[in-house]
């Protein structure tokens, strides 16, 4: 079983500019969180594009939106 990273490690990953693509896309394969906080934490959460589960969640949300929009027609 994997050990959870410490709060300091999570904070260090979050503050590392190398983990932010174009300043808005979070990409960190070491971070197992699906939805980490945005760079400005008060604005909510973002998707960790380094986690394959988060990409599946994003794809599912987009698919549901497309499905619902097609049902309305």
Rosetta blueprint (number, residue, H / E / L):
1 X L
2 X L
3 X L
4 X L
5 X L
6 X L
7 X H
8 X H
9 X H
10 X H
11 X H
12 X H
13 X H
14 X H
15 X H
16 X L
17 X H
18 X H
19 X H
20 X E
21 X E
22 X L
23 X L
24 X L
25 X E
26 X E
27 X L
28 X L
29 X L
30 X L
31 X L
32 X L
33 X L
34 X L
35 X L
36 X L
37 X E
38 X L
39 X L
40 X L
41 X H
42 X H
43 X H
44 X L
45 X E
46 X L
47 X L
48 X E
49 X L
50 X L
51 X L
52 X H
53 X H
54 X H
55 X H
56 X H
57 X H
58 X H
59 X H
60 X H
61 X H
62 X H
63 X H
64 X H
65 X H
66 X H
67 X H
68 X H
69 X H
70 X H
71 X H
72 X H
73 X L
